[in-house]
């Protein structure tokens, strides 16, 4: 998330000409990152300083917490918007000899940009990063309606999700 060395497994941005997939930057607050997240779940507005503080906390986790965004790079700089996002959280375990599990979270594509494969590209890149940092598996939770979508991303249904919300 923060600036990383070129050697970092999660540092590579991917561009196809009109959309660039890259790490979240502090400036993405002004490019519609929070309103995009609100299309997924409740995401109250954060002031610039609150956003920067949260960004710094997450960036301090390094490759254990990666947030990717898909930015509309075809637009001129002031009009560039974040079109999609997804997060990878790496959980370190005692199981499997101190193995790592990747958790894909907070995947959302702007309603106006759906159907362009952006979510698929973000999720696939998050899975690649998980593999690069040594995860032995990647998991995610989704609604039954999204099973087919995540199957296209290479995921298979396994187990049952249960939760307690506060």
C-alpha positions in Angstrom: 0.0 0.0 0.0 2.6 2.5 0.9 5.6 2.9 -1.3 7.3 -0.4 -1.7 10.7 -1.4 -2.9 10.7 -2.8 -6.5 11.6 -6.2 -5.1 8.4 -6.5 -3.2 6.2 -9.3 -4.4 3.1 -7.1 -4.3 4.6 -4.0 -6.1 3.8 -4.6 -9.7 1.1 -2.6 -11.3 -0.9 -3.9 -14.2 -2.1 -1.7 -17.0 -4.2 -2.5 -20.1 -4.3 1.0 -21.5 -7.6 2.3 -20.0 -7.4 0.8 -16.5 -4.4 0.4 -14.2 -4.5 -2.0 -11.3 -2.2 -0.8 -8.6 -1.9 -0.4 -4.8 -4.2 2.0 -3.0 -2.7 5.5 -2.5 -3.7 8.2 0.0 -4.8 10.3 -3.0 -7.4 7.7 -3.9 -9.7 9.1 -1.3 -10.3 12.0 -3.7 -10.9 9.5 -6.6 -14.0 8.0 -5.1 -12.5 5.1 -3.1 -14.9 5.5 -0.1 -18.1 5.9 -2.2 -17.0 2.8 -4.2 -16.7 0.8 -0.9 -20.2 2.0 0.1 -21.5 0.0 -2.9 -20.4 -3.0 -1.0 -21.3 -2.2 2.6 -21.7 0.7 5.0 -18.7 3.0 4.6 -19.0 6.4 6.3 -17.1 9.3 4.9 -13.7 9.8 6.5 -11.9 13.2 6.6 -8.7 13.4 4.8 -6.7 13.1 8.1 -8.8 10.1 9.2 -8.3 8.4 5.9 -4.5 9.2 6.0 -4.3 7.7 9.6 -6.1 4.6 8.5 -4.0 4.3 5.4 -0.8 4.6 7.5 -2.0 1.9 9.9 -2.7 -0.5 7.1 0.5 0.4 5.2 2.5 -0.5 8.3 1.4 -4.1 7.8 3.3 -4.3 4.5 2.6 -7.3 2.3 0.3 -8.7 5.0 -2.4 -6.3 4.0 -2.6 -5.3 0.3 -5.4 -3.2 -1.1 -5.5 -3.0 -4.9 -7.5 -0.6 -7.0 -8.4 -0.4 -10.6 -8.1 3.2 -11.7 -9.6 4.7 -14.9 -6.3 5.7 -16.4 -7.8 6.8 -19.7 -9.4 9.9 -18.1 -7.3 13.0 -17.6 -5.7 13.3 -14.2 -8.3 15.3 -12.3 -11.2 13.1 -13.5 -9.6 9.7 -12.8 -11.8 7.5 -10.7 -11.3 4.3 -8.8 -13.5 1.7 -10.6 -12.8 -1.4 -8.5 -11.0 -2.6 -5.4 -10.1 -5.7 -3.5 -8.0 -6.5 -0.4 -5.7 -9.4 0.6 -5.1 -10.0 4.2 -2.4 -12.5 5.0 -2.9 -14.5 8.2 0.1 -16.1 9.7 -0.5 -19.5 11.4 1.2 -22.1 13.5 -0.4 -24.8 11.2 1.6 -26.1 8.3 4.9 -25.1 9.8 4.1 -21.4 10.3 2.1 -21.2 7.0 0.2 -18.3 5.7 -3.4 -18.0 4.5 -4.6 -15.3 2.2 -8.1 -13.8 2.8 -9.6 -11.9 -0.1 -11.9 -9.2 1.2 -13.8 -6.1 0.2 -14.1 -6.8 -3.6 -16.3 -4.3 -5.3 -16.7 -2.9 -8.8 -18.4 0.3 -9.5 -22.0 -0.3 -10.8 -21.2 1.7 -13.9 -18.1 -0.3 -14.7 -19.4 -3.9 -14.1 -19.1 -6.4 -16.9 -15.6 -5.3 -18.0 -13.7 -8.0 -16.1 -12.2 -5.5 -13.6 -13.2 -7.5 -10.5 -11.8 -10.7 -12.1 -8.5 -8.9 -12.8 -8.3 -7.5 -9.2 -9.1 -10.9 -7.6 -6.6 -12.8 -9.9 -3.9 -10.3 -9.0 -4.6 -10.6 -5.3 -4.4 -14.4 -5.6 -1.0 -14.1 -7.5 0.3 -11.8 -4.7 -0.9 -14.4 -2.1 1.1 -17.1 -3.9 4.1 -14.8 -4.3 4.2 -14.1 -0.5 4.0 -17.8 0.3 0.3 -18.5 1.2 -0.7 -22.1 1.0 -4.3 -21.2 0.3 -6.5 -18.2 -0.4 -10.1 -18.1 0.9 -13.0 -15.7 0.7 -16.6 -15.4 1.8 -19.4 -14.5 -0.6 -23.1 -14.6 -1.0 -24.7 -17.5 -2.9 -25.4 -15.2 -5.8 -21.6 -14.7 -6.3 -20.6 -18.4 -6.4 -20.4 -18.5 -10.2 -18.4 -15.3 -10.3 -15.8 -16.5 -7.9 -15.7 -19.9 -9.6 -14.6 -17.9 -12.7 -11.7 -16.5 -10.5 -10.6 -20.1 -9.7 -12.3 -20.6 -6.3 -14.2 -23.7 -5.3 -16.9 -23.9 -2.7 -15.6 -25.4 0.5 -17.2 -25.6 3.9 -19.8 -23.3 5.4 -19.4 -19.7 6.5 -20.7 -18.6 9.8 -20.4 -15.2 11.5 -21.2 -13.1 14.5 -21.7 -9.4 13.8 -21.3 -6.7 16.4 
